Amino acid sequence: MIKFENVSKSYRVGKQYKQVLRNFSFEFPNDKNIALIGRNGAGKTTFLSLISGTSLPDKGKVTRQVSVSWPLGFGGAFHPQLTGRQNSKFVARIYGVNSDKLLRDVISFAELGDYFDMPVRTYSQGMRARLAFGASMAVDFKCYLVDEIIGVGDEQFRKKCRTILQDRLRNARVVMASHSEAMLRTYCQSALLIENGAVEYFDDLDLGLEKYHNIISN
C-alpha cells in the first residue's frame, strides 16, 4: 500500500516556486497500474520522486508498505563519483540482495561494456538510464516507478526493457510517466492527471487521457 496524506510539494524555478501538489491525499490501488500524465513541467518526475522517497514533501505524509523502486530514468539515484559496479554493489547492500547475482544481471542487461567500471559522472543520460533500469530489475520490487526509461537506446534494447518489465509486472505494479500513449495503454489501466498543483484520479485510463487532451487543446 502507498498512501499520500495532505501532501504539498513545490520546487524552485528561477525566482519563483512551481506548485506540484497541494494538500493531495490518495491511496494507490493494489490491483491497477497507473499512468502519470500531465503537461511538460507539470511535476510528473517530482511526483515519482515523492513516491520513491528520493524527494520529501513540503508538508504532509507519504506512507509505503511495499518495496518501491527509485524512479527509472532518474540518474540522481547513483553517486556520480562511483563506478557503475560500485553503485550496483551499493544497491545490493541497501536492498539485501546477493551482490554477485545483481552484478551479473546488471552487466548482462545494461550493456555498458568498459564504462561499467568508470565513474557514473562520465555516463551519458542514456547510459545512466540503462544502469538504473538494469539495477532496478535485479531487485524484486513490488512497485516499479518508470519515467520514460523504455524509450532509451535502440529498438533491440527497448524490446529487452519491455520484455523484462512485463515479466516483473506479473507480480508487481507500476506507476509510469510517459508521453507515449501506446506505452501507457500497454502497461496501465488507470491514470493520475497533474495540472496546476491539482491531481485527479481516473479509474479508467481512456477517461484520463480524454481529460488530458481537453486540457492541452484549450
N, C-alpha and C positions, 0 to 999 in steps of 0.2 A: 504494500500500500504506500502511495506517495500522496501527500496532502499539503496544500498551501492554506495557511490561515491568516487572513488580513495582511497579505504581503504587498509591500510597496517597494519599488525599485526605480532608480533613475541613474543616468550616467552623464558625465560632463561632455558637452560638445562646444568647444571654444569657451566662451564666457557664460554659456547657458547650460541648463540641465534638461536632458531629454527624459520624460517620464515614460517608463516601460510598463509598469504595473502600478495600479492604485487600489489599495485595500482589496486585493484579489484573494478569494477563497475558492478552493476547488479540491475535490478528491478524485484522483485519476482512476478510471475504471480498470479492473483487473482482466477484463475479457476483450479489450479492444486496443488496437494500435492507433495512435493519434498523429495526425498531420498537423504541423505547426505552420500556419500561414499568416501572411501579412505583407505589407509593402517593404521595400528595401529600407532599412533603418528603423523599422518598427520595434525591433528588440528581440527577434527570434533567437539569436545566438545568446543574448543575455538571459533569456528565459531558460534555455537549455542549461546554461551555467548555474542558474539557481537550482534547477532540479538536481544537478550533479553535486552541488556543494562547492564548486570551484569559485562561485561568487555568492556573497551573503546578501540577504535582503536589507534594505534600509530600515525597515520595520516589519513586524510580523514573523511568522514561523513556517519553516519547511520541514516536514517530517518524512523520513524514508524508513520503511520497514522491510524493504527488499534491497538487494545489491544493485547499484546503479552504475553504469559506465560513466567515464568522463565523456564530454561531447566529442564524437568522432569528427575529425576535421579541425579540432581546436589544438593548434600546435603548442599552445601555452601549457599543455598537460605535461610537457617534458622539460627537463633542465637543459638549457642551451649549451652549457659548457661540458656536459657529459655526452658520451657517445651513445649511439642507438643501443648498443649492447648493454652499457651501464644503466641507461634508463629502463631497459626491459628487465634487467635483474632487479631494479628497484621496484618495478610494478609487481614482479613475482613475490617479493618480500612483503609488500604492503597488503596484497590480497591473499597471501598464504598459499600460493600455488607452486608447483615444482619448477624451479628455475631452469633446469636443463631442458625440460619439455617446452616451457614457454619460449626459450631462446630458439629451439629448433622450429617451433611453429612460426615465430616472427620472421626468422631468416627465410624460411620457405615461402611465406606469404608476401612479405613486403618487397622482396626482390631489390634490395638496396646495394647488394654487392659489397665492395670495399668501404662504402660510406657507412655501413653498419658499425664500423669501428672508428668513425670520425665524429667530431662534436656535432650535435644537432644544429648548432648555430650555422653550420656550413650547408645545411639542407635547403632545398627549395621548398616552397609551400606544399607541392605535391608529394615530395619525399616525406615531409613531416606527417602528412595525412596518411601515407602508406604505413608508416611506423605506428601511428596512433591506431589505425584500423587493425593492423596485424596484432598488436599487443592486446587490444580490447577483445578481439575474437578468441584470443588464447585464454581468456578468463570467463568463467561461467557466470555471467551477469544475468539477472532476472529482468532488467530493463536496460535496453540499449538506446543511447541518445545519438542521433545521426544528423549532421549538419552539412549537407551537400557532398559528403565524402564519396559516394558511389559514382560521382561524376569525374573522379580523379583518374588520370592515366589513360592508356589506350583501351580499345574495346575489349581486348583479352583480359586485361586487369580488371576492368569494370565488371565483366562477366564473372570473374572469380569473386569479386566483392559481393555481387548479388547472390551467388550460389551459397557462399558461407553464411551470409546474413539470413537467408531463407532457412538454412539448416538450424541456426541458433534460435530463430523465432518460433520453432516448433514447441519450445519450452520457455519462451520469454516474450516480453512485449517490447515495443519500440515507440519512441516519440521522435518524429522525423521532420526536419525543416528542409524544404527543397522548393526550387522554382519549377521543377519538372512535375506537372500534374500526372503524367504517365507513371512516374516513380511513386508518387503518393498513392495513386489508385492501386498500384501493385501491392503495397505493404499496409496501407491504412484503411480503416473503416469509419473513423470519426475525425473531428477537426477542432482545433483551438485557433480562433482568429484574433490577432492582436491589432488594435487600432487605437492610436492616441491614448495609450495608458489603460485602455479597457480591453478585457479578454472575454470572448463569447464562445461557449462550447456548443458544438453541433454533434449530436449522436450519429448523424448521417453525413458522410464526407461530401457527398454531392451538394447538400444544402449549404455546407460551409464554403465550398468553392463558389457556389452561386452568389452568396452574400459577398464574398471577396471580389468577384468580378463586378458586382454592382457598385462597390466602393471605389474601385480603381477607374471605373468608366465615368464617374461623376467629377 
